[in-house]
Amino acid sequence: MDGAMAPAQGQQTVYPFRENTRQTIGRVGSMTYSLGGSQFVTLPKIGYVSKIWLRFNGVITSTSAGADTIAYAKFAPWSVIRNIQLDLNSGKQILFNLSAYELFMLNATRRTVGRADQNVSSDFYAAPTSGSAVPFRVTLEIPVSVSDGQNFMAGLINLQAPELQMNLSLQFANALTDIGTNISSLTGTVDVFYQYYQVPDPSRVMQPYVALHKCISQSSPVTSTGENTVEIPRGGDLLRLLHVLEINGARSDAFDSQRLRLNKTQDLYFFDR
């Protein structure tokens, strides 16, 4: 019984969710890329959504008929997507609000082999440095639920609930120079897929916990040398913190140490660089 209490006499048995649902992966649709443009799709109202995949599938050409060398910008090639937002009910509840580079960082830290730019398959990642109409691809995973492991149920969202509608919105780079120099053209689409679990009979099977897993970002200025403090927004249980330091508009490792502090006096973590 795995530690579960036996049902009282005459009481109907309710079975665990994990063993009584089916995982499914489906295609949501495609979004057409355009400089400075934005696109959105509404997820199908089927199942408990667990994750969403985005794959930018395009072709890129460098200047001088493909002969010049492309110098990618600091957050490229991920900067082809400026912002990713996942929300419920037209923005009333925002679950994800990240740049593509920030989501790439999250992917890279969540999985041992999560860095798409280190994947040997060009179906997932291709950022050529020159050429005419050559493949350009980046792939990202939006973790709607907390994990796929033992506690994968935490954060699943029932898309079949009549009061819910989930929307995915993308904003693309404003200029080719946001991606790199010596680029004459870039075209492509973003293919969207989602993983979900079928909804079992609630009278016979336990349903997942009602919880929301959110990923958000914020920017804080570095105003001086010495210690600079960034306050974390209130709300929820903190799972993970990632940061990127920019000095004079460029990514930098020019810091000595970092700490995570509660109530201005209690240090939980302290690390040298």
C-alpha positions as CSV (number, residue, x, y, z in Angstrom):
1,M,0.0,0.0,0.0
2,D,3.1,2.3,0.0
3,G,2.2,3.6,3.4
4,A,-1.3,4.7,2.3
5,M,-4.1,4.1,4.7
6,A,-6.6,1.4,3.8
7,P,-10.0,2.9,2.8
8,A,-12.8,2.5,5.4
9,Q,-15.4,-0.1,4.8
10,G,-17.7,1.0,2.0
11,Q,-15.4,3.8,1.0
12,Q,-14.3,3.9,-2.7
13,T,-10.6,3.5,-3.3
14,V,-8.8,6.6,-4.8
15,Y,-5.7,5.6,-6.8
16,P,-2.4,7.5,-7.1
17,F,-2.2,10.0,-10.0
18,R,1.3,8.9,-11.2
19,E,0.3,5.3,-12.1
20,N,-3.1,6.2,-13.5
21,T,-2.5,8.8,-16.2
22,R,-0.7,8.9,-19.5
23,Q,2.0,11.3,-20.7
24,T,1.4,12.8,-24.1
25,I,3.4,15.2,-26.3
26,G,1.5,17.3,-28.8
27,R,2.1,20.1,-31.3
28,V,0.6,23.5,-30.4
29,G,1.5,25.4,-33.6
30,S,4.0,27.7,-35.2
31,M,4.8,31.4,-34.9
32,T,6.3,33.4,-37.8
33,Y,9.4,35.4,-36.9
34,S,9.6,39.1,-37.9
35,L,12.0,41.8,-36.7
36,G,10.4,43.7,-33.8
37,G,7.3,41.5,-34.1
38,S,5.3,39.6,-31.6
39,Q,3.2,36.4,-31.8
40,F,1.0,34.4,-29.4
41,V,-0.7,31.0,-29.3
42,T,-3.4,29.6,-27.0
43,L,-2.6,26.2,-25.7
44,P,-5.2,23.5,-26.4
45,K,-7.6,22.9,-23.5
46,I,-6.5,19.3,-23.1
47,G,-4.7,17.7,-20.1
48,Y,-2.4,18.7,-17.3
49,V,0.3,20.7,-19.0
50,S,3.8,19.9,-17.7
51,K,6.2,21.7,-20.1
52,I,6.4,23.6,-23.4
53,W,9.2,23.4,-26.0
54,L,10.1,26.2,-28.4
55,R,12.3,25.7,-31.4
56,F,13.3,28.6,-33.6
57,N,13.8,27.0,-37.0
58,G,15.2,29.4,-39.6
59,V,17.9,30.3,-42.1
60,I,20.5,33.0,-41.8
61,T,22.7,34.8,-44.3
62,S,25.9,36.8,-43.6
63,T,26.7,39.9,-45.6
64,S,28.8,39.9,-48.8
65,A,26.7,37.1,-50.2
66,G,27.4,34.9,-47.2
67,A,31.2,35.5,-47.1
68,D,31.5,37.7,-44.1
69,T,31.9,36.3,-40.6
70,I,29.0,36.8,-38.2
71,A,30.0,38.2,-34.8
72,Y,27.2,37.3,-32.4
73,A,25.9,39.7,-29.8
74,K,26.3,39.1,-26.0
75,F,23.1,37.2,-25.5
76,A,23.0,35.6,-29.0
77,P,21.8,33.4,-30.6
78,W,19.1,33.4,-27.9
79,S,18.5,37.1,-28.4
80,V,16.5,36.2,-31.5
81,I,13.6,36.0,-29.0
82,R,13.5,39.1,-26.8
83,N,10.8,38.0,-24.4
84,I,8.8,34.9,-23.5
85,Q,5.6,35.2,-21.5
86,L,3.3,32.4,-20.4
87,D,0.1,33.6,-18.7
88,L,-3.3,32.4,-17.6
89,N,-6.5,34.3,-18.5
90,S,-5.0,37.1,-20.6
91,G,-2.3,38.1,-18.2
92,K,-4.2,37.9,-14.9
93,Q,-1.6,35.3,-13.7
94,I,1.9,35.5,-15.2
95,L,3.8,32.2,-14.9
96,F,6.9,33.0,-17.0
97,N,8.3,36.3,-18.0
98,L,11.9,35.8,-19.2
99,S,14.2,36.6,-22.1
100,A,15.2,33.6,-24.2
101,Y,18.7,33.9,-22.8
102,E,17.4,33.8,-19.2
103,L,15.4,30.7,-20.1
104,F,18.5,29.2,-21.7
105,M,20.3,29.8,-18.4
106,L,17.5,28.1,-16.5
107,N,17.6,25.1,-18.9
108,A,21.4,24.8,-18.5
109,T,21.2,24.6,-14.7
110,R,18.1,22.3,-14.4
111,R,19.7,19.4,-16.3
112,T,23.1,17.9,-16.5
113,V,23.1,18.0,-20.3
114,G,20.6,20.9,-20.6
115,R,22.8,23.2,-22.7
116,A,21.3,23.1,-26.2
117,D,24.4,24.8,-27.6
118,Q,26.5,21.8,-26.6
119,N,24.1,19.4,-28.3
120,V,25.7,17.6,-31.3
121,S,22.4,17.6,-33.3
122,S,21.9,20.6,-35.6
123,D,18.1,19.8,-35.3
124,F,18.3,21.4,-31.8
125,Y,21.0,24.0,-32.2
126,A,22.8,25.7,-35.1
127,A,24.4,29.1,-35.0
128,P,26.7,29.3,-38.1
129,T,29.3,32.0,-38.4
130,S,29.0,32.6,-42.1
131,G,27.2,31.4,-45.2
132,S,24.1,32.0,-47.4
133,A,20.7,30.7,-46.3
134,V,22.2,28.2,-43.8
135,P,20.3,26.6,-40.9
136,F,19.8,28.7,-37.7
137,R,18.2,26.9,-34.8
138,V,17.8,27.3,-31.1
139,T,15.7,25.1,-28.7
140,L,14.3,26.0,-25.3
141,E,12.2,24.3,-22.7
142,I,9.6,26.1,-20.5
143,P,9.2,24.0,-17.2
144,V,5.6,24.6,-16.3
145,S,5.7,22.0,-13.5
146,V,8.6,21.9,-11.0
147,S,10.2,18.7,-12.3
148,D,9.7,15.4,-14.1
149,G,11.0,13.4,-11.2
150,Q,9.3,12.0,-8.2
151,N,7.5,15.2,-7.5
152,F,6.5,16.0,-11.1
153,M,2.9,16.6,-10.1
154,A,3.8,19.9,-8.4
155,G,2.9,22.7,-10.7
156,L,0.8,20.8,-13.3
157,I,-2.0,23.0,-14.6
158,N,-5.3,21.6,-15.7
159,L,-6.0,23.1,-19.1
160,Q,-9.4,21.5,-19.2
161,A,-10.7,23.7,-16.3
162,P,-13.4,25.9,-17.9
163,E,-12.2,29.0,-16.1
164,L,-8.6,28.7,-17.4
165,Q,-6.9,29.7,-20.7
166,M,-3.1,29.5,-21.1
167,N,-1.4,31.9,-23.6
168,L,2.2,31.9,-24.8
169,S,3.5,35.2,-26.2
170,L,6.8,35.8,-27.9
171,Q,8.5,39.1,-28.7
172,F,11.3,39.0,-31.3
173,A,14.5,40.9,-31.6
174,N,14.1,44.6,-32.6
175,A,17.1,44.6,-35.0
176,L,19.5,42.1,-36.6
177,T,22.3,43.8,-34.6
178,D,20.6,42.4,-31.5
179,I,21.6,39.0,-32.8
180,G,25.0,39.9,-34.3
181,T,26.9,42.0,-36.9
182,N,27.4,41.1,-40.5
183,I,23.9,39.5,-40.8
184,S,22.0,40.4,-44.0
185,S,18.9,38.4,-43.4
186,L,17.2,36.0,-41.0
187,T,13.9,34.2,-41.5
188,G,12.2,31.5,-39.6
189,T,9.4,30.2,-37.5
190,V,9.0,29.1,-33.9
191,D,7.6,25.6,-33.5
192,V,5.7,25.0,-30.2
193,F,5.1,21.7,-28.6
194,Y,3.8,20.8,-25.2
195,Q,3.9,17.8,-22.8
196,Y,0.8,17.0,-20.8
197,Y,-0.8,14.3,-18.7
198,Q,-4.3,13.1,-19.5
199,V,-6.9,13.9,-16.9
200,P,-8.1,10.7,-15.1
201,D,-11.5,10.2,-13.5
202,P,-11.4,12.4,-10.4
203,S,-13.8,10.1,-8.6
204,R,-11.3,7.2,-8.9
205,V,-7.8,8.9,-9.1
206,M,-6.1,11.5,-6.9
207,Q,-5.6,14.8,-8.8
208,P,-2.3,16.8,-8.7
209,Y,-1.7,19.4,-6.1
210,V,-3.0,22.9,-6.8
211,A,0.2,25.0,-7.2
212,L,1.8,27.4,-9.6
213,H,5.5,27.3,-10.6
214,K,6.7,30.7,-11.7
215,C,9.9,32.0,-13.3
216,I,10.3,35.8,-13.5
217,S,13.2,38.2,-13.9
218,Q,14.1,41.7,-12.9
219,S,16.9,44.1,-13.4
220,S,18.7,46.2,-10.8
221,P,21.4,48.8,-11.5
222,V,24.9,48.5,-10.2
223,T,25.4,51.9,-8.7
224,S,28.8,51.7,-7.1
225,T,31.8,49.6,-6.2
226,G,31.5,47.5,-3.0
227,E,28.4,45.7,-1.9
228,N,25.2,46.1,-4.1
229,T,21.9,44.7,-2.8
230,V,19.1,43.2,-4.9
231,E,15.8,42.6,-3.1
232,I,13.9,39.5,-4.2
233,P,10.2,40.1,-4.8
234,R,7.9,38.8,-2.2
235,G,5.5,35.8,-2.7
236,G,5.8,32.1,-2.9
237,D,8.6,29.7,-2.0
238,L,11.9,30.5,-3.5
239,L,13.4,27.6,-5.4
240,R,16.3,29.0,-7.4
241,L,18.2,32.3,-8.1
242,L,20.3,33.0,-11.3
243,H,22.0,36.2,-12.1
244,V,23.9,37.9,-15.0
245,L,26.2,40.8,-14.2
246,E,26.7,43.4,-16.9
247,I,29.3,46.1,-16.6
248,N,29.3,48.9,-19.2
249,G,26.9,46.9,-21.3
250,A,28.9,43.7,-21.4
251,R,28.7,40.5,-19.5
252,S,31.2,40.5,-16.7
253,D,32.7,38.3,-13.9
254,A,34.1,41.4,-12.2
255,F,32.8,40.7,-8.7
256,D,34.5,39.2,-5.6
257,S,31.7,37.4,-3.8
258,Q,28.0,36.9,-3.4
259,R,25.7,36.1,-0.6
260,L,22.0,35.3,0.1
261,R,20.8,37.1,3.1
262,L,17.5,37.1,5.1
263,N,16.3,40.1,7.0
264,K,19.5,42.1,6.5
265,T,21.5,40.1,9.0
266,Q,21.1,36.4,8.5
267,D,23.4,35.0,5.8
268,L,22.3,31.7,4.3
269,Y,24.9,31.3,1.6
270,F,28.2,33.0,1.0
271,F,30.4,32.3,-2.0
272,D,33.6,33.7,-3.4
273,R,33.5,34.1,-7.2
